[in-house]
Amino acid sequence: MMDHEYISITPEYAFTVQESPDGDLAVKIENRVFVEAPRWLIFSADERNAQIDALVGALTELRDAPSTAP
């Protein structure tokens, strides 16, 4: 059986576009409540717009889907 890794996004997280430690523009995911290292969404330069469009599409689909919460 394969283990899964999850990233939980809660209201404590802030999303900003900043220069990553590697010098590329990226989305910085930072917890505003607990001290932890920020996470980064970095997109490859050659397909950047297509990758961003795919992520926006998936997030839009998730937002518009019926809730499965009790």
SULRA-V727193 format. One record per residue. N is the residue number from 1. SS is DSSP state (H for helix, E for strand, C for the rest). PSI is psi in degrees with one decimal (* if undefined). OMEGA is omega in whole degrees, -180 to 180 (* if undefined). Layout:
# SULRA-V727193
{{N/SS/PSI/OMEGA} {N/SS/PSI/OMEGA}}
This chain:
# SULRA-V727193
{{1/C/136.8/-177} {2/C/132.3/173} {3/C/150.8/179} {4/C/145.1/176} {5/C/131.8/-178} {6/C/148.5/169} {7/C/113.5/179} {8/C/127.0/178} {9/C/116.2/-179} {10/C/169.3/-178} {11/C/-15.3/-180} {12/C/-12.7/-176} {13/E/141.1/176} {14/E/143.8/180} {15/E/122.7/178} {16/E/157.7/174} {17/E/121.4/-179} {18/E/170.5/174} {19/E/126.7/-180} {20/C/169.0/176} {21/C/-22.9/178} {22/C/-4.3/178} {23/C/2.2/180} {24/C/150.0/172} {25/E/135.7/-176} {26/E/168.8/174} {27/E/121.6/178} {28/E/127.3/178} {29/E/114.3/-171} {30/E/131.5/177} {31/E/125.1/-178} {32/C/-6.8/-177} {33/C/-50.0/-178} {34/C/147.6/177} {35/C/115.2/176} {36/C/158.4/-180} {37/C/138.8/177} {38/C/156.7/174} {39/E/157.3/-176} {40/E/138.3/168} {41/E/113.7/-178} {42/C/133.7/-178} {43/C/140.3/179} {44/C/142.4/-173} {45/H/-37.5/-173} {46/H/-25.6/-179} {47/H/25.1/-172} {48/H/-52.6/-177} {49/H/-40.1/179} {50/H/-39.6/179} {51/H/-41.9/178} {52/H/-43.6/178} {53/H/-41.0/179} {54/H/-41.4/178} {55/H/-44.6/178} {56/H/-41.6/178} {57/H/-44.4/180} {58/H/-42.1/179} {59/H/-37.0/177} {60/H/-43.1/178} {61/H/-42.5/179} {62/H/-43.9/179} {63/H/-39.9/-174} {64/H/-8.4/-179} {65/C/150.1/176} {66/C/142.5/-180} {67/C/141.3/176} {68/C/5.7/-180} {69/C/145.4/179} {70/C/*/*}}
